[in-house]
Amino acid sequence: MAIEVEAAGQIDEFIRVLKRRVWWILVPLSVIGSLGVFYAVVVPKKYVSKCEIMVRNLSEQSGEFGQNAAAIEGQVAAWNIRSHARIDSVLTLLKWPEYTPLNNAEKHAFRVNTVLKDLTVDLPPMPRNSGRQAVKLSFKNTYPERAVSFLENLKTSWTKEVLNRHLNEQNLELNETDDRLRDLNGELRELRETITNIRTENSIPPSVMTLQGEVERRPRAYDERDATESRIQELAEGIRTAEDTFKLKSAERDSLPPEDAVAYVDNDPLTIKVNALDERISRAELEVENKGWAPGHSERRNAERLIQQLKLERDRARMDRDDNRSNRQVVRPNSRRVQLSAELRALEVKMNLDTRRKEELEIRLSELIQQTERLNDAFKQLDELTDNLSVAQTAKQALSARVETLRVEVRTMKSEQGNPFEVLLAPTLPTRPTSPNPWAIAIGSILFGLGLGFGLAILLEYSKNCFRSPRELSRVMPHPVLGTINAIRTRRERARAFLTRAALGGGSLAFVGVVTFVTWAWASDQQALNGEVVRAIDAFRRLLM
């Protein structure tokens, strides 16, 4: 029996414990490590495809692509790009086999759990009022070709939708502006026709352009009204003067005796001739006044010449009579009274003519006043219509300018210069997966298996209520430990322990070998595996996606 003096330290004691429990360390290490390596190989790898698009402004006055349009479009880009309708259209176009046969609810769940969680849209900050906004897109998928095609189609769908939306908005605004311009042209045409009709109906002459602007010409009715008013005032003043003169001459005539004694020669032919000429002159003058001829009338001029000739002949007869008259006195009508009577008759005729002319002019003045009142109303309407026409013309100019601007913008948007999107980074085929990291998984599983083995070994060793070393025994015994006796095991116990270790080791090695073979075959040659195994691994991979 061997006797050993206790001299080992705590480290040696811990190492002996690990040696005794080495299988509890190796089995978890090999099993978990092989499973970790298998998981690192089998787990679906995610490939990331990225692209970057710069949204820029077209111009300072171009609808939504005007001032701050890029920032506005960038703000809604995340929601717009990640919308379910857009994702569904892209997936339908790509015809992914696992997506096409699903119903609506399943498609929604697929988009949320498989696509949207791996799709990111970033908007890096840009300088304020720079007129630009960068949009970064990234998509992860287990198939690199799918990641590239999905991101490319998503980018194309978004840019085309934005361009078509803004182009449709521009076309809609252009059509609406064209319609408003067409209606405004019709309104202008109606205003001009109304103005022309009012001028024609009221005989208003067209306006005249001067250096000071457009000036309305005064219609003749206003001048005729003013002239008529002046003529009526002149006639009224003449009638009042004639009435006063008539009264004075009537009084003078009434104060004269009806007869007067004059020198007369019996059967004096010159006196008879003078009286006859006076009578003819009075009748001629009375006829001129009664006819009411104008001063330049030909008949009036002939009558006046005749009167002048008669007066000359009368004057010669008077001169001859005065030279040859006798001193005999005779009683005859008072010549002054006769003269005044003739003048009174002439004044009465003139007053009647002037009164009748005044009445006619007053009737004409009333008509002219009514006509000028209508003209005043017409001028008010023309002023309102002219103001409306000016406003409409100004609006037409603004609309015409807007139509031309919109047409230029539409043509620009349809051209290459009208594309506000600049692809800074196109989607490329990723060559290396980004997640998960197989080396980290494998090393982590090995470390976890090693830690689990150490933990089991220590737990099993120190969970027994016994003395495991002379040091522990010496701590509780009052006497020192002189030596230790090794464990005595029979051959049967040793055989049983060997079989247990062999079974545990062989089972672990077999499991590790199977896992290693399946891992190698899946990574290198999947045809070496059974179809059921491949399908099971595929199902497991789908659970991990």
Residue pairs with C-beta under 8 A, 6 or more apart in sequence:
1 485
2 485
2 486
3 482
3 483
3 484
3 485
4 483
4 484
5 482
5 483
6 469
6 470
6 471
6 474
6 481
6 483
6 484
8 16
8 469
8 471
13 468
13 469
13 471
17 457
17 458
17 461
17 468
18 25
18 454
18 457
20 461
21 456
21 457
21 458
21 460
21 461
22 457
23 501
23 504
23 505
24 453
24 456
24 457
24 460
25 450
25 453
25 454
25 456
25 457
26 453
26 505
26 508
27 453
27 504
27 505
27 508
28 449
28 450
28 452
28 453
28 456
29 446
29 449
29 450
29 452
29 453
30 449
30 508
30 509
30 511
30 512
31 449
31 508
31 511
31 512
32 445
32 446
32 448
32 449
32 452
33 442
33 445
33 446
33 449
34 511
34 512
34 515
34 516
34 519
35 445
35 515
36 441
36 442
36 444
36 445
36 446
36 448
36 449
37 442
37 445
37 515
37 516
37 519
38 515
38 518
38 519
39 441
39 445
40 436
40 438
40 439
40 441
40 442
40 445
41 438
41 519
41 522
41 523
42 519
42 522
42 537
42 540
42 541
43 436
43 438
43 441
43 541
43 544
44 142
44 541
44 544
44 545
45 142
45 433
45 435
45 436
45 438
46 118
46 140
46 141
46 142
46 433
46 434
46 435
46 436
47 140
47 141
47 142
47 143
47 144
47 147
47 430
47 432
47 433
47 434
48 138
48 139
48 140
48 147
48 430
48 434
49 138
49 139
49 141
49 144
49 147
49 148
49 150
49 151
49 427
49 428
49 429
49 430
50 136
50 137
50 138
50 151
50 425
50 427
50 428
51 136
51 137
51 138
51 151
51 152
51 155
51 423
51 425
51 426
51 427
52 134
52 135
52 136
52 137
52 423
52 424
52 425
53 134
53 135
53 137
53 155
53 159
53 421
53 422
53 423
53 424
54 132
54 133
54 134
54 135
54 421
54 422
54 423
54 424
55 70
55 73
55 74
55 77
55 132
55 133
55 134
55 135
55 420
55 421
56 70
56 131
56 132
56 420
56 421
56 422
57 65
57 66
57 67
57 68
57 69
57 70
57 131
57 132
57 420
58 65
58 66
58 69
58 409
58 412
58 413
58 418
58 420
59 65
59 66
59 409
60 66
60 67
61 67
61 405
62 69
62 409
62 412
63 69
63 166
63 169
63 170
63 173
63 409
64 72
64 73
64 166
64 169
65 73
65 166
65 413
65 420
68 129
68 131
69 420
70 130
70 131
70 132
70 133
70 420
71 126
71 133
73 133
73 162
73 420
74 123
74 133
74 134
74 135
75 123
77 121
77 123
77 133
77 135
77 158
78 121
78 123
80 86
80 158
80 161
80 162
81 119
81 121
81 135
81 137
81 154
81 158
82 116
82 119
82 121
84 108
84 111
86 154
86 157
86 158
86 161
87 111
87 115
87 116
87 119
87 154
88 107
88 111
89 157
90 150
90 153
90 154
90 157
91 99
91 107
91 111
91 115
91 150
92 99
92 100
93 153
94 146
94 149
94 150
94 153
96 146
98 110
99 107
99 110
102 110
114 545
115 150
118 139
118 140
118 141
119 137
119 138
119 139
119 154
120 136
120 137
120 138
120 139
121 135
121 136
121 137
122 135
122 136
122 138
123 133
123 134
123 135
123 136
124 134
124 136
126 132
126 133
126 134
134 424
137 151
137 154
137 155
138 151
139 147
139 150
139 151
139 154
140 147
140 434
140 435
141 147
141 150
142 545
144 429
144 430
144 431
145 429
147 427
147 430
148 427
148 428
148 429
148 430
151 427
152 426
152 427
155 423
155 427
159 419
159 421
162 421
163 413
163 419
163 420
163 421
166 413
167 410
167 413
167 414
170 406
170 409
170 410
170 413
171 410
173 406
174 403
174 406
174 407
174 410
177 399
177 402
177 403
177 406
178 403
180 399
181 396
181 399
181 400
181 403
184 392
184 395
184 396
184 399
185 396
187 392
188 389
188 392
188 393
188 396
191 385
191 388
191 389
191 392
192 389
194 385
195 382
195 385
195 386
195 389
198 204
198 378
198 381
198 382
198 385
199 205
199 206
199 382
201 378
202 219
202 374
202 375
202 378
203 219
203 220
203 221
204 216
204 219
204 375
204 378
204 379
204 382
205 217
205 219
206 217
207 214
207 215
207 216
207 217
208 214
208 215
208 216
208 217
209 215
216 379
216 382
219 375
221 368
221 371
221 372
221 375
222 372
222 375
224 368
225 365
225 368
225 369
225 371
225 372
228 361
228 364
228 365
228 368
229 365
231 361
232 358
232 361
232 362
232 365
235 354
235 357
235 358
235 361
236 358
238 354
239 351
239 354
239 355
239 358
242 347
242 350
242 351
242 354
243 351
245 347
246 344
246 347
246 348
246 351
249 340
249 343
249 344
249 347
250 344
252 340
253 337
253 340
253 341
253 344
256 334
256 336
256 337
256 340
257 334
257 337
258 333
258 334
258 337
259 331
259 332
259 333
259 334
260 331
260 332
260 333
260 334
260 335
260 336
261 329
261 330
261 331
261 332
262 329
262 330
262 332
262 335
263 325
263 326
263 327
263 328
263 329
263 330
264 271
264 325
264 326
264 328
264 329
264 330
264 332
265 271
265 324
265 325
265 326
265 328
266 328
268 321
268 325
268 326
270 317
270 318
270 320
270 321
270 324
270 325
271 321
271 325
273 317
273 321
274 314
274 317
274 318
274 321
277 310
277 311
277 313
277 314
277 317
278 314
280 310
281 307
281 310
281 311
281 314
282 342
284 303
284 306
284 307
284 310
285 307
285 346
286 345
286 346
286 349
287 303
288 300
288 303
288 304
288 307
289 346
289 349
289 350
289 353
290 349
290 353
291 299
291 300
291 303
292 353
293 299
293 300
293 303
294 300
409 418
411 418
412 418
461 468
462 468
467 473
470 481
470 484
473 481
474 480
474 481
489 497
518 529
518 533
518 537
521 528
521 529
522 529
522 537
526 534
529 537
